[in-house]
Structure formats: C-alpha cells, structure tokens
Amino acid sequence: MHDHRTLLEGRVKRFVDDHLTPALVRARTPLSLESWEVEDEPVPFAEAVGQTFSPLSVGSRWGKPWGTVWMHATGAVPQEWSDGGALPEGTRAEVWVDLGFVGNPGFNAEGLAWRPDGTIIKGVAPDNYWLPVPEDGRVDFYLEAASNPDFGIRGFKPTPMGDKATAGPGPLYTLRAFDVVLLDVGVWELERDIWTLNGLMHTLSVEDARRHAILHALQEMVDAVDPSDVAGTAAAGRAALAPALASPAVPSAHQVTAVGHAHIDSAWLWPLRETVRKCARTFSNVADLADADPDFVFACSSAQQLAWIERDYPELFERIRTLVQRGQFVPVGGMWVESDTNMPGGEAMARQFVAGKQFFLDRFGVETEEVWLPDSFGYSAALPQIVAASSSKWFLTQKISWNQTNTFPHHTFWWEGIDGSRVFTHFPPADTYNARISGEELHRAARQYREKGRGTRSLMPFGHGDGGGGPTREMVAAAHRTASLEGSAQVQIASPREFFSAAEEEYGAQAPVWSGEMYLELHRGTYTSQLRTKQGNRRNEHLLREAELWAATAAVRGVADYPYEELTELWQLLLLHQFHDILPGSSIAWVHTDAEHNHARITRGAQAIIDAALTALAGKGEQVLLANAAPHVRDGVPALGLGAPQVAGDAVRVERDGADVVLDNGLLRVRVDGRGLVTSLVDAASGRESIAPGGAAGLLQLHRDEPVAWDAWDIDEYYRRQVTDLTDVDSLEVGGSEDRAEVTVTRSTAASTIVQRYVLERGAVSLRIEHELDWHERQKLLKLAVPTDVHADRAASEIQFGHVLRPTHTNTSWEAARFETVAHRWVHVGEPDYGVVVSNDSTYGHDIRRSTRADGGTTTTVRLSLVRAPLYPDPEADQGRHELAVTIRPGALVPDAVEEGYRTNLRPRRITGGAPVAPLVTVSNPQVVVESVKLAEDRSGDVVVRLYESEGRRATGTVELTDGASGVQVVDLLERADGYGAVPCGELVDGRAELSLRPFQLVTLRFSR
Ligand SMILES: [Zn+2]
C-alpha cells in the first residue's frame, strides 16, 4: 500500500481547525455590559454591587496591573434560538467570556462570576471561559475580573510588574467577548473524541497497526462530516470513530490513577491576596465539575487555602464540605501549606503537619495520610520520620524529575530518613502535576515508569496548576475516553488514597529503597535568595520556641494564662511564609514585602508573649536574670530555666603584633591580619591550629551569579569561574572591653559597603563574626570562606531533628551535582577527635569542598552563601541593608555543633526580676535535645515536650516535668496516643519518661497533670 500517512494526519488537523472548532458554536449574541473599576485592593461582592456602574463595550481596554474590574452582564437567550420553547436538541446555551486572555490559565487575566444574590457561579480563565446559563434563559451575572499581569515566566527578563508601585497604569487587556452562545454538544463530543484518538495516534510507533487503524478511523470521520453541515453530520463522524474508541486496552497496559488537582502556589508571581481569589475561582470550577460528573475526584492539599475560603467565601466552603462528604473533594497532604522542606526548622516542619492535619480533621473529619509536595525544591532526609510521626503513610512528589544531572532511579519506592523511618513514596512518571490527560502525557507515564514488570500503576494529577484554574471538562472527557483504550494507558479517576493503597499492596514488599535526602539538582539559589525573608523565618522560629516555653512554664506555675489563640495565629502566619515560593525567595517583590511585614508582626506578637510570661515568672526585683531557652546549660543557667548568669573565664586580652591583632580569652586565641582576615584560630584545649596554612577565615568572596534561567532559583555551577576576594580594607578598628573585644573591618566595592566585626567574648569558645551589609550589587553572590586545616571526608549539616552527612569529594555525578547544599544553624567538618563548627543565624546555602595542599595536608573549606542579587522575578531582590552573624568554633565535635547552633540563634535574653525560675522540664542527658515545650493543642493543660536524639547514636535519659505529672504518654505530632503505639522508647513511670532512643529518634511526650 502506498504511504500517505503524513498527508492524512495533516488533513485531520486542518479539518478540525477550519471546520470543526468553528462549528462548536451554532449562534452567539452579545450581552449588555456595564462595569465598575475598583480603586485599589479587591472589595467583597456586597460592596462592589452597590457601586455605580458605567457602560462597557467589547473591544475596550481594561485593567490596570493588579486591578479589579467588576463587569455586570445582562441579557437573555434569543427567542429565535428556541424551537417551540426549547433549544434545539443537542445544544446548550452558555456564556463565553474572553477577557483578552493570553497564554496559560493562572498567569494573566481571570475572573470569578457571581449571581446577583452573592452566590458564586464559577471562575473563568483561558481554557475554561464558559459559564452556565440559568434554566429560564435570563443572564444577570457579575464578573469580578482581575487584571493580573503576565510575567513571561520563560523569558526571565526583569520586570517592574511585581510591585503595584512600579507596575505602571495599564490598561493591560482588551475585552474580546462576553456573549451568550449556542453550544453544539455533539460537535464538542466529536472534538473530544478526535483530541484523544489523535493524541494517542501520535504516540504510537509507525510500525504499530493500531496507529494506522486510528488514522483510518479519523479519515472515515472526516469523510462523514460535511463541512457545510457539521452540526447535522457530527453524529456520523462520532459513529465513524466509535469502533476505534471502543477497542479495549490490553491487559498489561499501564494503569493511571488520574486525580483532579490544582497546584495553586500560595504566592509567587502574584501576592497572597490574589491566591485567595484564585482558590475561590478554582474550587468553584471544581464544585461545578463534581456536580456534573459523580466520578470526578479532586485532591486539595493546603489547609491554608481552605481556611481562606472558609473566611471569605462561606457559601463556597459549605459546597466543598458537601463534596468532601461525597468523596469528590479530597483533602490530602496534611500540611498547612505545601512548604519548602529544606529550610523550615524541626519544630516548624512538625507544625506544618499539626496545623494542616488538625484543620482537615476539625472541618471535614478527614485524616489525611498522603503527604503531597509535588513542587517543593528538594526533600529533607528528616521528612520520612516527620511524616510517620504525623501518622501519615505516603509521600508524593515529582519535582526530582527536574534534576539537571542525574535521573532518579525509581518512581515507586520506600524513602528512608536519617533515623531509618521509611515512607512509601511515588513520583508520577508523567513528570507533571499539571496534566491534561493527553495522549502524550499518558504515553510518557507508561514509557518512563521504572517499576515495570513488578508495579503496574502510577498517579497523574490533572488540572491547571501554579496559578490555579484546576481541571476542565475537557480533561475529564479525556479521562473517560481512556478508561480502556487500545494502545493507551488505562485511566481511572480516583483518590490518592485509592492509588497508594493499591500500589503499596501490589509493590510494597518489593519496592526499592532510597536512603537520605532527595536533593534537587536545580534551584540551589533558593537557600540564599531574599535574605530578609529567610532571616524573618529563622528568627521567628526561635522566638516562637521561646514564647511557648515561657508561656507554658508560666501557665503551669499558675502565674499567667496560656495564649492559645495568639500562638495558633502566629504559628499559622509563620507556616504560610514557609510556602515553597516564599521562604525560597522565588516570588515577586510584593510577596517578599508582605513576608517582611508579616514576619515583623510575628516578631512583635512572640516578643509580647515572651515579655508577659517572663515578667510573670520572674516577679518584681532588681536581680539580673538570664532566660535560657536553649536545651543546654548557658552561663551557669540550666537549660529551659531562668537564673543569674555566671560568666566564667578570663578577661579578653588584645595585643598588637605588627599589622596583626591578637584576641585571647584564655579559651580561644584569634589572629586577625592587616587585611582583616583570621589567619589563626586556636582553642586552648587542643592547642591545634584550625585555619589551613595559607588560608584565612572571614574572607568574603564575590562571584558573578548569572544563571541561564530561573534567576532567583538557580546558582549555576559555572559561577565559580569568576571570583573577587574582598581583601582591601577601608578601615580596621580595635575596640571593646575586657568582656567583649572587637576588631571592626570596613570594606567596600564600587556599589556596596560591608562591615565585618570579629567579636571574642569572655568565656566564649567560638569567634563571632557580625556582618553589616549595605548591598547594592546586581547578579552577584557573596560567599564567606572558612578554610580549615581538617581532613574531612564528609561534612555534617544540620537539618530538622538531626543532621545529614554529605561527602566533600565529587567522585560521582550525584556528588558533583551537590555543589551548593542546605544547612540550618550549623555545619561541622571534622576528623574523629577534632573538628570545626561554622554556625549562622540567617542563611542556609553552603558549599563545602576539600583540597590537598603542597605540604600534603588537606584543607576543608566551608563557605556560606550570605546574599545574592537576582533580577527575576524581583528586580530589587536583596538590595539594601542586612545584618547577619556567623560563628566559628574550633576544637569541636558534633555535640558542640548542636549547642553552638542554639547559642547562635537564641541570643542572650536578660531581664530583671525577683528570683530564678526552675525549668519546667529537665532532661538528664544533653544528647537528648528538647525542641519544643508547649501546652497541648486540645487546651487540656497537658504539657507537650518534643525532643530528639541529636548526635546520631543511641541515647538513654530521663525526661521529667519538674512540677509533677500524673502520667506521660508517647504521642504523635498531633499529640494523640490512640493508635500511636508504634514508637517504643522505654519505660514511662511515676510521671517520668525513662527514654531509650535510637539514633535521631524524634519523640513527642505528653505529660498530664
Ligand atoms: Zn508550586
């Protein structure tokens, strides 16, 4: 047979474009329009409809950047469309809106339609621009149209659009249509048939007979549909395709569980307030689809987003509750937001689950068991244990498919954390969380799925995400057509729980194991970008720790009430800002301005709680007291207690030695040279030099930082090719007192000024380097180097509830790809009996490398990424003043690192009061670290203590509530004992917990009183 395949495929495409798509609408008529433009920020429906509206015509320009125009559309289905009072068979009247859409849904203009009674109809956006017409044929709608700017996300060009102050006046869009249309349902169904079959056909091999059978059927369809009477012949076209659509899938075909989804970023290229509206638009679309199709299932992952709906759209929230009961709207994830997981501290990471799961339980009675993080930028090795401790069972992401270098070897596997906990994990092999259920996506899922032969199934989240929109009726139609279709994966719409249960049953016993972090080989700049947002997070995590500790102590002692509501509110605000485009620094200016404002609010709130509790606890008096919230003794004050500080140690001596300055407090001897760099750092206990020969700590290194793409997200490996060492000194001053000696060095570049202050305090075992930056670079990365004379094969970096060990070499492509890594408060490089800790109060990005010197020794260099200056999406990112501190502690092992991390981040809090206050909780073994002390969320007055083994070895110890307890239980993160007996950790007797912990074990204890 002659081969006309290419020609015939072209014939189908041309036929659809020229004849079929235009025939979707049999008739259309414009509605009468009037509009009112909101002056600034969005207003509620009731306020909008009371305004004076002006006439609006199609073709007019509308919408200033971030503005809102309320459009009022009225009219009716024309009489002449009716055939004896009813519309022609196979047709339906709808309203179609085109606000001037460009590109993808969620990244430009979008709207929410309301009835005059204030109830919501649904959202409109590209790909989902229709609204149902009431049965009486009369249209009276309000459309809350948002003129959100298009950011051209793939171009990464600096844009002023991310801030109302710089975005300009607009208008941005041209209203193209607001019509009543007569939709030909038969033509629509035929177009769907073709879309699915044509998409499948293009995925099949040209050697495959099925491909040709589909092409033949498509030709029969084109033959059968008369271009001059598409409406009248569409049914014949469908009949021509019916046999090809009815041919069933082979039994071994890959099984796809399709889950409706909208990965709505809680803020990104839009501010938080716009996300609230995006959720309303998307969830109302979902409710509409669910009502239309009882098989439709939608998974919603963020408690915060539903909390917004509950607050601002109560009627929609009630619809969602009904859908949850029907099993069509499925809460998943169990987190407050889809947070970053690299940077949130241990307690905050736990609280994402506490706040999220509790919300879903309270509002819907649903216990979420599947953790849902399709888009976060890498996954901490602490997560498996935290997931298990939250009584969740499963984990889903697909982001690791974005790796630049290495292909992850599994799609379904057990993921093992630092403590040995395992969680059953799935990566959707279609490599997207925004699927449309196209032939290409289904083929990709089946082709790439790496568990073939043993596993048979994967999950496919479908629906417009990122900027919202969610699933469309076209996607649902595609799912139904591919339930069993020869040549295609088999699609079933179902819940994530159904998928995970089936996958674990099928494959759980054989699935491979991935141990440790799931490092994303991309977006390495997110550990550093938007320093102020990161500092706000870090400082507030520690302030909330203090607030809960002191408030719990005061409440148990009966001197103050526990501020449950304030703490819940402050925590939720903090958790929101750990969202995976906020804490990583990848959002527009507006979002980061909001973040700084909200972090300041949390700081004020937490500070007020701390002040009130400490004042109540310490009583009146003039005694100077140190409030030690750290889990270690400090200046003679017990951990978690309040007492008179006793700083031991010699006076700090300052000597000049030529151009050098030497600081010595009897414990540490520091030499700062004329360049303002630390050329020697020796602890008296070991007498060993910690600084590598020829090296100098405190060295600031300025790199060009011009990523290929994803500016705020990425540091590309070639950044190392250019570096400027900032060794010139504007001034070097020596000062301070016997308690605190300082060497202050001022340096400058053409654009920026940097002050480095080396501080050695009486009794201190670490050198503190305080930085004041007036930062005005563009596309630069500032690193701080600490070259140590240490032979370290691997470095320890703090993560939540423990640390990870990463090689310092680059033997394999996996190690080479980790050229920038994340750490929380400290990193440690060491030999078995000696090491150096580098601790920080602000930043997360690090690189740690080793080199061999000419003398044969090894230099292990720790570098912190202090600040960047990316231009997209916020062209002013990181500009201006910053303060941050780093400490270097030589002669230190991992337990010292843990202590140093708390010390750097919990700065001394001195108050005056009447008397010391004994700790509420005591722990007999410092290896067991208390992360959190609080009162129970259920307001029973029980005391909750969260602790962990901090060194990666076994530990025993006693934890006691000093005020006495009537009982103590091991509970899950949600403070529940029921059904959570799987964590044996020793004897629980006489109100004391006698613990025996595994390496890095996380335990939550609940003391009743
Ligand atoms: Zn996202």
Residues whose N, C-alpha, C, O or C-beta is under 5 A from the ligand:
A	BS01	ZN	D265 D375
